[in-house]
């Protein structure tokens, strides 16, 4: 495995850990119903989170609501979203 492949693998693992943590924290607020999908990018160095895109299966989630929930959970982060 090259250094780049190892770096990518480590980033993916950290992102999966972050997603799992967020899912566990938000699940009591959101329940089990899928309301849409999208992509969330997270940069811990710049403390930014960006929400965008949609799911081919579930359509677009309410990114404004998602951003609000994430801002409450991570008040020291800059959270942005885009519905395009």
N, C-alpha and C positions, 0 to 999 in steps of 0.2 A: 504494500500500500504506500502510495506517495504521501509526502507531507500535505499536499493540497487535498487529497482524498481524506486523510485523517482529520484535517481541519474542518472540511465539510461535514464529515460524520459527527464530529464533536459539536458543531453548531446545530445540526439537526437534532441531536440528542438533547442539548440544552433547550432548544425551542420546544421539543416534545414535552420536556419536564415543565416548562413555563405554561404550555397549553393545558397540560393535565392539572396544574395548580389552579389556573383560571377557571377551568371547567368545574372543578370541585367547589370553588368559591361561588361561582355564579349559578350552579345547578339549583340550589334552594330558591333562588330568585326567579329562575326561568322555567323550572320543571323539566319534563321529559319531551314536550312537544317541540318539534323542529319548526321554527318560524322563518327560516331562510338560511342562507349561507353567505360566505365571503372569505376573504383572506385577511389575516391579521399579521402584520410584520412588527417585530419587536427588536429594538436596539438598546441594550442595557447600557452601553457606553454613553450614548447621547440621551438616554432616558426618554425615548420616543416610541410610540405605538401608533401604527396607521392601519385603518380598517377600510377595505375596498372590495370590489368585485361581487360576484354572486355564485351560487351553486347551480350547476346544470340541472340538478334534480329538484332542488327546493326553491330556486329563485333567489332573489336578493333579500337579505335580512334588513331590518330597520337599523342601519348603521348608526344613526343618531342615538338610538336607545342603547345600542351596544357600547358606543363611546361613553355615554353617561355612566353606565355601570362600571366600565373599566376605570374611568376617572375617579369614581368613588373608591374603588379598590386600590388604585395606584395614584394618589393625589400628587406625588412628586414627579409624575411623568407628563409629558406633552402628548396628548391623545388627539389625533386627527382622523377624519373619515372623508370618503369621497364616494358619491353615489353614481359616478360615471363608469 
